[in-house]
């Protein structure tokens, strides 16, 4: 793996180096992660996540895996939906993010049906055919081998289960794309410097958005992993999309 090349923002790096550099970014921003979400989405991320929940089909008794869980916006909602007979696995590759999320979940009383697992999405430590639903919110673009992660997710889903990928995507109009680029590449790093004293991490996050597959490409990747009835839902003019696929 160490000789394989991938991208870290606009840089070409060894695949094993990307894992460490992404970890360093999220170590840096963990304490300001919720502020970061508001900055990157101008506060609209709550609506995007609400729509993702609506598409999940999660109900009482279900087992849900929330990958790249951050500080737990999706996990908190799923905890209430699955109830005491269900299970939510709150997972992140980054120990600092996992700890921030665990503290928040405990503070908000979501302790009884959530367990915490530090895991790389490419190497999921779960049995085959275990989860009813897997979500990954604003995390797939940071994964070194995205196809490998999608294959791993397919493996751990039960037949009839579904995957939801919530991620920044490609705006559907040129005027919106210009505004989008100006905000993410010019303003966001400067705001990150002012708010979190961390311009470089916010610049990487902006570049990672640009390097992420567009809507149709990602849909094809889901299909390659074995997902059927794959589709995507553009939100805010394609600035963000939710991809959904089923393991049938």
Secondary structure, DSSP 4 states (H G I P E B T S, - for coil): -TT-EEEETTEEEEHHHHHHHHHHHHHHHGGGHHHHHHHHHTTTHHHHHHHHHHHH---TT-EEEEET-TT-HHHHHHHHHH-TTSEEEEEES-HHHHHHHHHHHHHTT--TTEEEEE--TTS--S-TT-EEEEEEES-GGG-S-HHHHHHHHHHHEEEEEEEEEEEE---SSHHHHHHHHIIIIIIHHHHHHHHHS-HHHHHHHHHHHHHS--HHHHHHHHHHHT-EEEEEEEEGGGTEEEEEEE--
